[in-house]
Amino acid sequence: MLLTVGLALVALGLPLHGGSITARIQNPQNRGLPRISGMALSGQVLKASTGSWTGSPTRFVYTWKHCDRTSTSRCTTIRLAHAPTLTLTARDVGNRIRVAVTASNSSGGATAQSAATGLVRTIAVTLSSAGNDSSCARGNKPTPCATFARAYQLARCGDIVGVMPGDYPPQTILYDSRKSCADAPVLFQPLDGNRERPQPQLRPHTHRLHRTRVGQQHHERRRGLRG
């Protein structure tokens, strides 16, 4: 796009030399790839940044994609997913997620893609300080348990237990030797974005979780466990 600059220069007393001066607006060019923040868990929300651009973009368009679990070069567009955020659902489980951001101005546009997330997984059991051990269940929309022990009892090897923020009293988990999850551990994942977690070693020993404040700081002590 060409802009004509003339009257302002005349007003400043600068000579035009028989013509006007033109300035070209450049197409946007990417200088930093978009990034995805959030946890790759069903029910959680991913958020895309725009990345960094030259050319002063005036508009951004987002295109979320499902990518193959082994290759991020094989991706398909997720239908109607063009917002800066994406709420993960059952359709996303087993896929990796990537976002393409198209930046544009009056001169044109350009597209840059983020790195892919890990595989989207399902929260099989939920833990909440306000939960109920007698009614909690494992499933697509799990009813929260109140204790780590009950959540672990319900979980299967490789499951993710979603831990809601809150205060949890000291608890003891008794491991069942019939439930050996050495190759696919049960993962206790805080649902506040904090990567720290109380995560028991899944072996047939007693494990004591001392008072834990999920959402701020996690403290874990192990007794009688081999490293």
C-alpha positions as CSV (number, residue, x, y, z in Angstrom):
1,M,0.0,0.0,0.0
2,L,1.3,3.4,-0.9
3,L,0.7,6.5,1.2
4,T,1.2,10.0,-0.3
5,V,2.9,12.5,1.9
6,G,2.9,16.1,0.6
7,L,0.9,18.8,2.3
8,A,2.6,18.2,5.7
9,L,6.0,18.8,4.1
10,V,4.8,22.0,2.4
11,A,3.5,23.3,5.7
12,L,6.9,22.6,7.2
13,G,8.5,24.6,4.5
14,L,10.3,21.6,3.0
15,P,10.7,21.5,-0.8
16,L,8.8,18.8,-2.7
17,H,11.0,19.1,-5.9
18,G,8.1,18.7,-8.2
19,G,6.7,15.5,-6.7
20,S,5.3,13.9,-3.6
21,I,7.1,11.5,-1.2
22,T,5.7,8.0,-0.8
23,A,6.1,5.6,2.1
24,R,5.4,1.8,1.8
25,I,3.7,-0.1,4.7
26,Q,5.4,-3.5,4.9
27,N,3.6,-6.8,5.3
28,P,3.9,-8.3,8.8
29,Q,6.9,-10.5,9.4
30,N,7.2,-12.9,12.3
31,R,10.1,-12.3,14.8
32,G,8.9,-14.7,17.6
33,L,6.6,-17.7,17.3
34,P,3.2,-17.9,19.0
35,R,3.1,-19.9,22.2
36,I,0.5,-22.0,23.9
37,S,0.0,-21.8,27.7
38,G,-2.2,-24.1,29.8
39,M,-2.4,-27.8,30.6
40,A,-3.1,-30.4,27.9
41,L,-5.9,-32.0,29.9
42,S,-9.5,-32.4,28.9
43,G,-11.6,-29.7,30.4
44,Q,-8.7,-27.3,30.7
45,V,-8.3,-24.1,28.6
46,L,-5.3,-23.4,26.3
47,K,-4.4,-19.8,25.4
48,A,-2.4,-18.7,22.4
49,S,-0.1,-15.7,22.3
50,T,0.2,-13.7,19.1
51,G,4.0,-14.0,18.9
52,S,6.0,-11.0,18.0
53,W,5.8,-9.2,14.6
54,T,7.1,-6.3,12.6
55,G,4.8,-4.3,10.3
56,S,2.4,-3.2,13.1
57,P,-0.3,-5.8,12.5
58,T,-3.9,-4.6,13.1
59,R,-5.6,-8.0,13.1
60,F,-4.8,-11.5,14.3
61,V,-6.6,-14.7,13.3
62,Y,-6.1,-18.0,15.2
63,T,-6.4,-21.5,13.8
64,W,-6.2,-24.4,16.2
65,K,-5.1,-27.8,14.9
66,H,-5.0,-31.4,15.9
67,C,-1.5,-32.9,15.3
68,D,-0.5,-36.5,15.0
69,R,0.9,-38.0,18.2
70,T,4.2,-38.9,16.6
71,S,4.7,-36.0,14.0
72,T,3.7,-32.4,14.4
73,S,3.9,-31.9,10.6
74,R,0.7,-33.9,10.2
75,C,-2.0,-31.6,11.5
76,T,-5.7,-31.0,10.7
77,T,-7.7,-27.8,11.4
78,I,-10.2,-28.0,14.3
79,R,-13.5,-26.9,13.0
80,L,-14.7,-23.5,14.3
81,A,-11.7,-23.0,16.5
82,H,-10.5,-19.5,15.7
83,A,-10.5,-17.8,19.1
84,P,-7.3,-17.0,21.2
85,T,-8.4,-19.7,23.6
86,L,-9.4,-23.4,23.2
87,T,-11.3,-25.4,25.8
88,L,-10.1,-29.0,25.5
89,T,-12.8,-31.7,25.2
90,A,-13.1,-35.4,24.5
91,R,-12.5,-34.7,20.8
92,D,-9.0,-33.5,21.6
93,V,-7.9,-36.4,23.8
94,G,-5.0,-38.4,22.2
95,N,-4.0,-35.5,19.9
96,R,-1.3,-32.9,20.2
97,I,-2.5,-29.3,19.8
98,R,-0.9,-26.5,17.7
99,V,-2.0,-23.0,16.8
100,A,-1.4,-21.0,13.7
101,V,-1.6,-17.2,14.0
102,T,-2.1,-15.0,11.0
103,A,-1.1,-11.4,11.4
104,S,-2.3,-8.8,8.9
105,N,-2.4,-5.1,8.2
106,S,-3.5,-3.0,5.2
107,S,-0.7,-4.3,3.1
108,G,-1.1,-8.0,3.6
109,G,-0.6,-10.9,6.0
110,A,1.7,-13.7,7.2
111,T,1.2,-16.8,9.3
112,A,3.4,-18.4,12.0
113,Q,2.8,-21.6,14.0
114,S,3.4,-22.5,17.6
115,A,5.2,-25.6,18.8
116,A,2.8,-28.5,19.6
117,T,1.6,-29.4,23.1
118,G,2.0,-32.9,24.6
119,L,-0.7,-35.4,24.1
120,V,-4.1,-34.2,25.5
121,R,-5.1,-36.6,28.3
122,T,-8.2,-37.1,30.4
123,I,-8.6,-36.4,34.1
124,A,-9.9,-39.7,35.3
125,V,-10.4,-38.8,39.0
126,T,-10.8,-35.4,40.7
127,L,-9.7,-34.6,44.2
128,S,-11.1,-31.7,46.2
129,S,-11.0,-30.7,49.8
130,A,-14.7,-30.3,49.5
131,G,-15.2,-33.7,47.9
132,N,-16.9,-36.8,49.2
133,D,-15.1,-40.2,49.3
134,S,-18.4,-42.2,49.5
135,S,-19.8,-40.7,46.3
136,C,-16.7,-40.0,44.2
137,A,-16.2,-41.9,41.0
138,R,-13.9,-42.4,38.0
139,G,-15.1,-41.3,34.6
140,N,-15.4,-38.6,31.9
141,K,-16.9,-36.1,34.4
142,P,-15.7,-37.5,37.7
143,T,-17.3,-36.6,41.0
144,P,-14.5,-35.3,43.3
145,C,-13.0,-37.4,46.1
146,A,-11.9,-35.9,49.4
147,T,-8.7,-37.9,50.0
148,F,-5.6,-38.9,48.1
149,A,-6.1,-42.5,49.3
150,R,-9.6,-42.8,47.8
151,A,-8.5,-41.1,44.5
152,Y,-5.6,-43.4,44.2
153,Q,-7.8,-46.4,44.9
154,L,-10.2,-45.4,42.1
155,A,-7.4,-44.5,39.6
156,R,-6.0,-47.0,37.1
157,C,-2.3,-47.2,36.1
158,G,-1.5,-44.2,33.8
159,D,-4.5,-42.1,35.0
160,I,-4.3,-38.4,35.9
161,V,-5.9,-37.3,39.2
162,G,-6.8,-33.6,39.0
163,V,-6.2,-31.9,42.3
164,M,-8.3,-28.8,43.0
165,P,-6.7,-26.0,45.0
166,G,-7.3,-26.2,48.8
167,D,-6.1,-27.5,52.1
168,Y,-5.5,-31.2,52.5
169,P,-4.8,-32.8,55.9
170,P,-2.1,-35.4,56.5
171,Q,-3.0,-38.6,54.7
172,T,-1.6,-42.1,54.3
173,I,-1.8,-44.1,51.1
174,L,-1.6,-47.9,51.4
175,Y,-0.3,-49.4,48.2
176,D,-1.8,-52.7,47.0
177,S,0.8,-55.0,45.6
178,R,-1.7,-56.2,43.1
179,K,-1.7,-52.6,41.6
180,S,1.8,-52.2,40.2
181,C,2.1,-49.1,38.1
182,A,5.8,-48.8,37.7
183,D,5.6,-48.2,34.0
184,A,2.5,-46.0,34.0
185,P,2.2,-44.2,37.3
186,V,-0.9,-42.4,38.6
187,L,-0.2,-38.7,38.3
188,F,-1.6,-36.2,40.8
189,Q,-1.9,-33.0,38.8
190,P,-2.8,-29.6,40.4
191,L,-5.4,-27.9,38.4
192,D,-4.1,-24.4,39.1
193,G,-1.4,-24.4,36.5
194,N,1.4,-25.2,39.1
195,R,3.7,-28.0,37.8
196,E,4.6,-29.0,41.3
197,R,2.6,-31.9,42.6
198,P,2.3,-34.4,45.4
199,Q,3.1,-37.6,43.5
200,P,3.4,-40.9,45.4
201,Q,5.9,-43.5,44.3
202,L,3.5,-46.3,43.1
203,R,5.1,-49.2,45.0
204,P,3.7,-51.5,47.7
205,H,4.8,-49.4,50.6
206,T,3.1,-46.9,52.9
207,H,3.3,-43.4,51.8
208,R,2.4,-40.5,54.1
209,L,1.4,-37.1,52.6
210,H,1.7,-34.4,55.2
211,R,-0.5,-31.3,55.2
212,T,-0.5,-29.9,51.7
213,R,-1.7,-26.6,50.4
214,V,-2.4,-27.1,46.7
215,G,-2.3,-23.9,44.7
216,Q,0.5,-22.3,46.7
217,Q,3.3,-24.7,47.8
218,H,3.5,-28.5,48.0
219,H,5.4,-30.3,50.7
220,E,5.9,-34.0,50.5
221,R,7.7,-36.4,52.9
222,R,8.3,-40.0,52.3
223,R,8.8,-42.6,55.0
224,G,10.1,-46.1,54.3
225,L,10.4,-45.6,50.6
226,R,13.3,-46.7,48.4
227,G,14.4,-43.9,46.0
